[in-house]
């Protein structure tokens, strides 16, 4: 997924991994592209978990952060 996001553009990838991109109006387009790409790869069960999210950063961290 990382490679695909990078292929869409560096800012698209960074919208998923850099907190500084979270909520930053300068990167709204990159966030939208990343969020769309992420949502299109998820199953319905996983999509339900993040359906309320409007940030690629939050979605990415929901699935990549270590679980306790």
C-alpha positions in Angstrom: 0.0 0.0 0.0 2.9 2.4 0.8 4.3 1.9 -2.7 0.9 2.6 -4.3 0.4 5.8 -2.2 3.9 7.0 -3.2 3.0 6.3 -6.8 0.1 8.7 -6.4 2.5 11.3 -5.2 4.8 12.0 -2.3 2.3 14.3 -0.6 -0.4 11.7 -0.9 1.9 9.2 0.9 2.9 11.8 3.5 -0.7 12.6 4.2 -0.9 9.1 5.7 2.3 9.1 7.7 3.0 12.7 8.9 1.0 14.2 11.7 1.8 17.7 10.3 -0.4 16.9 7.3 -3.3 16.1 9.6 -5.9 18.9 9.2 -3.5 21.0 7.2 -5.5 22.9 4.5 -2.5 23.0 2.3 -2.7 19.3 1.8 -6.5 18.7 1.5 -6.1 17.3 -2.0 -3.4 14.9 -0.9 -5.5 13.8 2.1 -8.5 13.2 -0.1 -6.5 11.1 -2.6 -4.9 9.0 0.2 -8.2 8.5 2.0 -9.9 7.4 -1.2 -7.1 4.9 -2.0 -7.2 3.5 1.5 -11.0 3.2 1.6 -11.1 1.4 -1.7 -8.7 -1.3 -0.4 -10.6 -2.2 2.7 -13.2 -4.9 3.3 -16.7 -3.9 4.4 -15.9 -4.9 8.0 -12.8 -2.7 8.1 -14.5 0.1 6.2 -17.1 0.2 8.9 -14.4 0.9 11.5 -13.1 4.0 9.8 -16.3 5.3 8.0 -16.4 8.3 10.3 -12.8 9.3 9.6 -12.0 12.2 7.3 -8.2 12.0 7.6 -5.9 9.5 5.9 -3.5 9.9 8.8 -6.1 8.6 11.3 -7.1 5.7 9.0 -3.5 4.7 8.4 -2.7 4.8 12.1 -5.9 2.8 12.9 -4.5 -0.1 11.0 -0.8 0.2 11.4 -0.3 1.2 15.1 0.7 -1.7 17.4 -2.2 -3.1 19.3 -1.9 -3.6 23.1 
